[in-house]
Amino acid sequence: MADTPTMQSSASEAEKLYNEAVSETPPNRTKLDKLVDFLCANPPLLYNGFFVKAHEAASIVVDVCHGNGDMQEDDNLAILTPPAAWGWMTMEETVCHAPPPELIETRYPQLALQFLDIAEKTLQHADSTPGPIVRRAIQALTRFWPEIIRACTSRQSENSAWKELYERMLRLATSITQMSEHTDDPALQIHLVKFLETEATIFTPMPQTGDSKHDTLSLENIPESHAYISKDALARRGELARQQLMRLLPSSDHARLCNTSFITAIINSIVYLMNLRPQFCQVILDRLTDWYAIINSSEQTMTHLQLVIIGKALRISLLHLYTRRYMGAYSELLENTLDKIGGPEWAAWQEQQARERDRRMRQKARERDQMARQQLMQGRHSAQERQQLAEKQQKAAAVDKEMEAEMKAALISVPQFNLPAADKLTPEARAKQVEDAIVRVISGSQMLQKFIQHKRLLNSTVGANRNNTQSSRVASAETTTGGARHVLANGLTTNSGVLEDGMIMLVRLVINCYIVVVESSRVEDKQTSMDKVSKWNEMHACVEEILKDIVDAPRERYNLALTLLYEMWMAVVITDPDLEHTPDKPKCEFTVLALYLRWCECIFEAIISESMETTRNRAAAQTTNAAETPANGVPQPPQELDSLILDFIKEAPYIPPGLLSKIEPCLKNPVTATLGFATLDQAIELRPPIFQAGLTILLTYSVHPDRATRIGCIRTVKKHYSMNVIMEKIEKSAVASLQFGVNTAIAQSKDVEEKITRLFSQVNDTQDQQQADNDLAAKKAEALALRKRADQVLDGTLVSHSELLLALSTKNADLLLHVFDVYKNAPSAVQIAIRRMITPLVKSMANAPGKIIPVLVKFPQGADTLALRIIFLLCADSSRVPSRELVVSILSMCATRNLDGNFIVFIVNGMERTEAVNSLPMIVKLLNGTEGPRTLVRESFTRLTTSYVGRPSILSPTELLMTLHSDAVTTTGNCAMEAITVYEAMRKPDGSPMYTTPVFEAALKLLVDQEDISPLMLQTADIYHRRRNGPTGTVVKLLHRLIERKVWDMADNVFEAFVKSFWAMQPGTLALIKLIPADALKRIIERDQRLGDSIKEYVSKMPDKSRKAYKWLLEDSKES
């Protein structure tokens, strides 16, 4: 191949990348992977030298492993393995890509033979070759096997080079199959499974599915009479590979390699084989079903978690295979298998299909019903009935037209009420114009009222005569609105109908009167009275019927309501832009502002009632549907919120400050609470002017007794808490709510205690003793019931009034200081309730305690128990190590504030070794002979000697026992001995000792050889002897060692312990007197006179020669 400038540049770049990668220690895997990608993009480089580099890199590892025999013995393997892995990837790309035509018969076979040569060596020494290299080799051979089959079957003539390639690859394939039967390495077995899957696929016939997406290589591609390839032999290999895949599935009688990843890989390969070769479905599914039943039987050897993962992988794979359209006749087999295996995935699929079938059936039923109704409506009435119905409709239409004409005459067809500038009219002309308008308003309102009543009567009649609900709704809408285009006298065109046009025109007449009067008052500089006795009271009454019509159907009349409110608001802007003439002021009860406020309030109340009713109906329907849903059915979607209230809040021209309080009924009802706070949440975002009013309502209901309502409001408040303008207000409200709740709880607690005191103060002197005892027992039971109910009440009170502050604490942990403040002065019952109350919040922070630590270290005096509760909750999971930040902070806090060992019990497993040893005396000092401190000490011992993932235990059991004998612990006095007693008494759940006897023996052997002997050592030995039934010889050996070290010259307390133990362990210790000098022996006898008689008796039984050394002892005995 001729080198071109481009190829030379690519070769230089590849060489540079290779040198950079291997020059690092260890070699850079990322750069080597990039080099492989670069070589794949430039295939000529694979044949121009880089194959040689790759072959050398892979060969070095084989040579090293073959020479050493154990890959762990050569430190260079860590450096050689990355280039070797790169070498395998490069060789794989070289032999598995189609080479240039000029190399296919010359260079390529030579490269392939070198590839197979290194593969043979690698598999031959697989046990001593690094796992990644063996796996890479098998992966490359898996990919090369189909390629060599294709190449050989395309050449019918016998070619020695290609024949040699085939035969060597066949031998390697046999070796790989044998390897799959014996290896116990899950990672390697996964690659072996892939090789078996490839053989099972390419050496079996292709199914007649017509699916072109399948791999085209199959047994049909191999000629019947090939020069050196036996089709029958390859067919047997395919059958063997398929059987081997099934044999590799572990079961109770074949429990090898129960590894989740490995088993999942086998399942994927088996299902993939069925995907490509569906003709094996029957055989494979039968064996797969039997295997699944075995591993789920009582004889299974896998863990529950393994069974869950494997079962889910199998079910999903089979379901995915079942959904393939080309499975055809094999779908029934898959259905039967999935029915046997079961599982939620298959049930959900069946439920989905059932719902789809039901939907289609309902659709067809609706279409049939619609066609039937159309046919029924056409031939349902007789000719006479149709004629009578037509006459009724004509009469109603005539009356309708007559009243429409009257409406038009009164409000629409007459000349409009013009508004010329006030200074262009004389006072008399203005007064005349206003009087004419008032007459028209009164007349028009009367006609409008009649027309509205007529429409209501007509609608009810039409609705009663209609059997079809849809037809009734359409007819009602047509009758109400008129359904025709009308041109008003002012030139505007509307489709709303005569009735709504009349309503609009009447309101416009009213507000125009207001405008003219106010403008006239300004020009004439006089004030117009609009109190109850004025004509404006009557003006309000004229439009009352319109308001009533809107309130009766606020959803249907919503657009009309907004139109009229905007008309009124424009008049307010013109007549009273500063909103000064509010209805609470004298002579302003019936201004246009008062009219707007009244309409706005009434319409808003009607909208809220309508929306609440809709929400309740939806909730009832959802409850009914949920009750009718099968147990395994898909859950109902969440209820959609009605947007009518929110639409009005967003679209109304002006929302009075107190109007939002009308939404409180929504919040009071648990069914509609979500509607209330969700509406407020969006409203205060979309309409800033009502922010404060909406927030006030949410804060008020953040202490509501109903938890759903309370939580919804709290979440909404928390969502907006980060806004600086309201943060202070929210925090004040939260703190005030907490204080109120605590005060209430304190009062409740005192009330309960007073009731209990009164209960026991009632004494009847006339009772006999038995009756008095029965009465006392009854009172105790009643007091216990009172306290139990009181605890529930306290919890409810505190939770409802503190949840807002606790929720905000997740964003601002400093708020928890307020909990500490109220806690320190609260009575015991309330403190207990507060500790229960704060538990969920602290547990939620356990994974990231950084927020709460700054608050914890600042807890006030008197709130120690709450701080301890928080520390316990943060470290409650004893299977995890506390964060280093928490440990350091608590240790610093204890040192600064001189706190006791209670604060460090639960963080000891997060300490460094030195910290733990230094902290142990603080923990031991807690012991006072009662069970509470002993429980804490046991907890600390357990945490100190427990190993965690990625970190060994801080102290071994032996080291802990030795530390308990250190000077720092010994100075705690009786506490040290009690700690050792606690240590010995610790038990596992099955009752066996936590710390075994060998631990004691090892610790005692080490303690006796220490430079400074602990006075507690012999007491520990005594505990070991008495409670563990330890052999006397062990204690005697300790005493022997102490004699060798001249215990009589040691500290007095050590010598005292020695004498006591010497007495307790006799007669086994009497033989030791031969090692004790006479002066020391005299001191021992003086320290414990009881030993004198025992020693004298022992000496008297000695041989005469040995007894001479103790002549002084015997003489003293004679003299005495």
Buried (B, 14 or more C-beta within 10 A) or exposed (E): EEEEEEBEEBBEBBBEBBEBBBEEEEBBBEBBBBBBEBBBEBBBBBBBEBBEBBBEBBBBBBEBBBEBEEBEEBEEBEBBBBBBBBBBBBBBBBBBEEBEEEBEEEBBBEBBBBBBEBBBBBBEBBEBBBEBBBBBBBBBBBBBBBBBBBBBBEEEEEBEBBBBBBEBBBEBBEBBBEBBEEBEBBBBBBBBBBBBBBBBBBBBEBBEBEBEEBEEBBBEBBEEEBEBBBBEEBBEBBBBBBBBBBBBBBBEEBEEBBBBEBBBBBBBBBBBBBBBBBBBBEEBBEBBBEBBEBBBEEEBBBEEEBBEBBBBBBBBBBBEBBEBEBBEEBBEBBBEBBEEBEBEBBBBBBBEEEEEEEEEEEEEEEEEEEEEBEEEEEEEEEEEEEEEEEEEEEEBEEEBEEBBEBBBEBBBEBEBBEEEEBEEBEEEEBBEBBEEBBEBBBBBBBBBBBBBEBBEEBBEEBBEEBEEEEBBEEBBEEBBBBEEEBEBBEEEEBEBBBBBBBBBBBBBBBBBBBBBBBBBBEBEEEEBBBEEEBBBEEBBEBBBBBBEBBBEBBEBBBEBBBBBBBBBBBBBEBBBEEEEBBBEEEBBBBBBBBBBBBBBBBBBBBBBBBBBEBBBEBBEEBEEEEEEEEEEBEEEEEBEBBBBBBBBBEBBBBBBEEBBEBBBBBBBBBBBBBBBBBBBBBBBEEBEEBBBBBBBBBBBBBBBEBEEBBBBBBBBBBEBBEEEEBBEEBBEBBBBBBBEBBBBBBEBBEEBBEEBEEBEEEEEEEEEEEEBEEBEEEBEEBBEEBBEEBBEBBBBBBBBBBBBBBBBBBEBBEBBBBBBBBBBEBEEBBBBBBBBBBBEBBEEBBEEBEBBBEBBBEBBEBBBBBBBBBBBBBBEEBEBBBBEEBBBBBBEBBEEEEBEBBBBBBBBBBBEEEBBBEBBBBBBBBBEEEEEBBEBBBBBBBBBBBEBEEEEBBBBBBBBBBBBBBEBBBEBEEBBBBBBBBBBBBEEEEEEBBBEBEBBBBBBBBBBEEEEBBBBBBBBBBBBBEEBEBBBEBBBBBBBBBBEBEBBEBEEEBBBBBBBBBBBBBEBBBEBBEEBEEEBBBBBBEBBEEBBEBBBEBBEEBEEEEBEEBEEBBEBBEEE
